[in-house]
């Protein structure tokens, strides 16, 4: 796994943020806006659009698995960057195993739909999240490997995060094993990587 050098991003870009209401998405929106970017925050949950708007983004209600609607949403927003922070994880960490196939689908079909939407909208840069630790053999590991290959094939950036810890994460009151990254530092690092060269960026403490 290679690690790209971190670069500071320039402001005034249009950022289509998929997964805007997630644990890192909610932290990214105000940071992106403060950096001078215009953010379209995508969620599939109607009850999350008000939150996204309050954080400073333009709410975009769309399901990543509705390929045609997603392509239209991306075309309408006309982004310079697509930032894929989508996951399908349970509220309870003990139930992660039961969600492996759903999370894998987000990383395969969902990520491919975002790539197809990018291709139909002037090919904005793509950044997509994965994990910095070795996943056990299974659908999630295979999906993460597929996501990495597909994003790099588009000259995109793979954001390889350590385990999140801090408020709102699975590890609110404890520090997990390495690799790990405090959630606010993860958001800060992500904003600074919008213009990073294509590659895999490991984001850890």
C-alpha positions as CSV (number, residue, x, y, z in Angstrom):
1,X,0.0,0.0,0.0
2,X,1.4,3.3,-1.0
3,X,0.9,6.6,0.8
4,X,0.5,9.8,-1.1
5,X,1.8,13.1,0.3
6,X,-0.7,15.3,2.0
7,X,-1.4,18.6,0.2
8,X,-3.4,21.6,1.1
9,X,-6.6,21.9,-0.9
10,X,-7.6,25.1,-2.6
11,X,-11.0,26.7,-1.8
12,X,-13.9,27.5,-4.1
13,X,-14.5,23.9,-5.2
14,X,-17.9,22.3,-5.5
15,X,-17.8,19.2,-3.4
16,X,-20.5,16.4,-3.7
17,X,-20.4,14.7,-0.4
18,X,-22.0,11.2,-0.3
19,X,-22.6,10.1,3.2
20,X,-23.1,13.7,4.4
21,X,-25.1,12.7,7.6
22,X,-22.6,10.1,8.7
23,X,-20.2,10.4,11.6
24,X,-17.4,11.9,9.5
25,X,-19.8,13.6,7.0
26,X,-21.3,15.8,9.7
27,X,-17.8,17.0,10.6
28,X,-16.7,17.5,7.1
29,X,-19.5,19.9,6.0
30,X,-18.6,22.8,8.3
31,X,-14.9,22.4,7.6
32,X,-15.4,22.3,3.9
33,X,-17.6,25.4,4.0
34,X,-15.1,27.2,6.2
35,X,-12.3,26.3,3.6
36,X,-14.4,28.1,0.9
37,X,-16.0,25.1,-0.8
38,X,-19.6,24.8,-1.8
39,X,-21.0,21.5,-0.5
40,X,-23.8,19.3,-1.8
41,X,-24.6,16.9,1.0
42,X,-26.2,13.7,-0.2
43,X,-28.3,11.5,2.1
44,X,-30.9,8.8,1.5
45,X,-32.8,9.8,4.7
46,X,-35.4,12.5,4.4
47,X,-35.1,13.2,8.2
48,X,-31.4,14.1,7.7
49,X,-31.8,16.9,5.2
50,X,-32.5,19.6,7.8
51,X,-29.3,18.7,9.6
52,X,-27.3,18.8,6.4
53,X,-28.7,22.3,5.7
54,X,-28.0,23.5,9.2
55,X,-24.4,22.4,8.8
56,X,-24.0,24.6,5.7
57,X,-24.5,22.2,2.8
58,X,-27.1,22.0,0.1
59,X,-29.1,18.9,1.0
60,X,-29.4,16.3,-1.8
61,X,-31.9,13.6,-1.2
62,X,-30.8,10.5,-3.2
63,X,-30.1,6.8,-2.7
64,X,-26.7,5.8,-4.1
65,X,-28.3,2.6,-5.4
66,X,-30.8,4.5,-7.6
67,X,-28.2,4.9,-10.4
68,X,-30.3,7.1,-12.7
69,X,-31.3,9.4,-9.9
70,X,-27.8,9.6,-8.7
71,X,-26.4,10.5,-12.1
72,X,-29.0,13.2,-12.4
73,X,-28.2,14.6,-8.9
74,X,-24.5,14.7,-9.7
75,X,-25.1,16.4,-13.1
76,X,-27.4,19.0,-11.4
77,X,-24.8,19.8,-8.8
78,X,-21.9,19.8,-11.3
79,X,-19.1,19.1,-8.7
80,X,-15.4,19.5,-9.0
81,X,-14.9,16.7,-6.4
82,X,-17.0,13.7,-5.4
83,X,-16.2,12.7,-1.8
84,X,-17.5,9.2,-1.0
85,X,-17.9,8.8,2.8
86,X,-20.7,6.2,2.5
87,X,-20.9,3.2,4.8
88,X,-23.8,1.0,5.8
89,X,-23.0,0.2,9.5
90,X,-25.2,-0.5,12.5
91,X,-25.5,1.7,15.5
92,X,-24.3,-1.2,17.7
93,X,-20.6,-2.2,17.1
94,X,-21.6,-5.8,18.0
95,X,-23.8,-6.1,14.9
96,X,-21.1,-5.1,12.4
97,X,-20.7,-8.7,11.2
98,X,-24.4,-8.9,10.3
99,X,-24.0,-5.8,8.1
100,X,-20.9,-7.0,6.2
101,X,-22.8,-7.7,3.0
102,X,-24.7,-4.4,3.1
103,X,-21.5,-2.4,3.7
104,X,-19.9,-4.4,0.9
105,X,-22.6,-3.4,-1.5
106,X,-22.1,0.3,-0.6
107,X,-18.4,-0.1,-1.5
108,X,-19.0,-2.0,-4.8
109,X,-22.3,-1.1,-6.4
110,X,-22.6,2.2,-4.6
111,X,-19.1,3.3,-5.3
112,X,-19.4,2.2,-9.0
113,X,-22.6,4.2,-9.3
114,X,-20.7,7.3,-8.1
115,X,-18.0,6.6,-10.6
116,X,-20.6,6.3,-13.4
117,X,-22.2,9.6,-12.2
118,X,-18.8,11.3,-12.3
119,X,-18.1,10.1,-15.8
120,X,-21.4,11.6,-16.9
121,X,-20.7,14.9,-15.2
122,X,-17.3,16.0,-16.6
123,X,-15.3,13.5,-14.5
124,X,-14.8,15.4,-11.2
125,X,-12.1,14.1,-8.9
126,X,-13.1,11.1,-6.8
127,X,-12.0,10.5,-3.2
128,X,-13.4,7.5,-1.4
129,X,-13.0,6.0,2.1
130,X,-11.8,2.6,3.1
131,X,-10.1,1.2,6.1
132,X,-6.4,1.1,7.1
133,X,-6.5,-2.3,8.8
134,X,-6.6,-5.8,7.4
135,X,-10.2,-7.0,7.1
136,X,-10.9,-10.7,7.6
137,X,-11.5,-12.6,4.4
138,X,-15.1,-12.1,3.3
139,X,-17.4,-9.8,1.4
140,X,-16.2,-6.6,3.2
141,X,-12.5,-7.3,2.4
142,X,-13.2,-8.1,-1.2
143,X,-15.4,-5.0,-1.6
144,X,-12.7,-2.7,0.0
145,X,-10.1,-4.1,-2.5
146,X,-12.5,-3.6,-5.4
147,X,-13.3,0.0,-4.2
148,X,-9.5,0.8,-4.1
149,X,-8.9,-0.6,-7.6
150,X,-11.8,1.2,-9.1
151,X,-11.0,4.6,-7.5
152,X,-7.4,4.4,-8.5
153,X,-8.4,3.5,-12.1
154,X,-10.2,6.8,-12.2
155,X,-7.0,8.6,-10.9
156,X,-8.8,9.2,-7.6
157,X,-7.7,9.1,-4.0
158,X,-8.4,6.3,-1.6
159,X,-8.8,7.6,2.0
160,X,-7.6,4.7,4.2
161,X,-8.8,5.6,7.7
162,X,-7.8,4.1,10.9
163,X,-10.5,3.2,13.4
164,X,-12.4,6.3,14.3
165,X,-12.6,7.3,18.0
166,X,-14.1,10.3,19.7
167,X,-17.7,11.7,20.1
168,X,-20.3,10.0,18.0
169,X,-18.1,7.0,17.0
170,X,-18.1,3.4,18.2
171,X,-15.2,4.4,20.5
172,X,-16.5,7.4,22.3
173,X,-15.0,6.6,25.7
174,X,-12.0,4.4,24.8
175,X,-9.1,4.5,22.4
176,X,-9.1,1.5,20.0
177,X,-6.1,-0.5,18.8
178,X,-4.0,0.9,16.0
179,X,-4.4,1.9,13.3
180,X,-6.7,4.6,14.6
181,X,-7.6,8.3,14.1
182,X,-9.5,10.7,16.2
183,X,-12.6,11.7,14.3
184,X,-12.0,15.4,14.2
185,X,-8.4,15.0,13.0
186,X,-9.7,12.6,10.3
187,X,-12.1,15.3,9.1
188,X,-9.3,18.0,9.1
189,X,-6.9,15.7,7.2
190,X,-9.6,14.8,4.6
191,X,-10.4,18.5,3.8
192,X,-6.7,19.0,3.2
193,X,-6.5,16.1,0.8
194,X,-9.0,17.3,-1.8
195,X,-6.2,18.1,-4.2
196,X,-3.9,15.2,-3.3
197,X,-2.3,13.2,-6.1
198,X,-3.9,9.9,-7.0
199,X,-3.0,7.2,-4.6
200,X,-3.8,5.6,-1.3
201,X,-3.6,8.0,1.7
202,X,-3.3,6.3,5.1
203,X,-5.1,8.6,7.6
204,X,-4.0,7.6,11.1
205,X,-2.8,9.2,14.3
